[in-house]
Amino acid sequence: MRNQIAIAKFESQLLEYHTRLTQNELKSLLKGISNINNIVKNLVEARKEKEFESLVDFRERVKGVGDATALKICDRLLSE
């Protein structure tokens, strides 16, 4: 629950990270999350189509990201 409140509060910051960071920066920052290489590749491809409008949009458009992985990614980005 605490994570969900933090994520909602910092949604714009998280979306900026997903939009701004390079593929290598994302891989480095998210190292240790399972299947992260494929997730980062899918993220980069999805954001080429258009910017993410929300975290729900991010989760729906990036293959390999379910609720648990989305929370891990958000936790990691918010801790930076």
Secondary structure, DSSP 8 states (H G I E B T S, - for coil): -HHHHHHHHTHHHHHHHHHHS-HHHHHHHTTTSTTHHHHHHHHHHHHHHS---SHHHHHHHSTT--HHHHHHHHHHHHT-
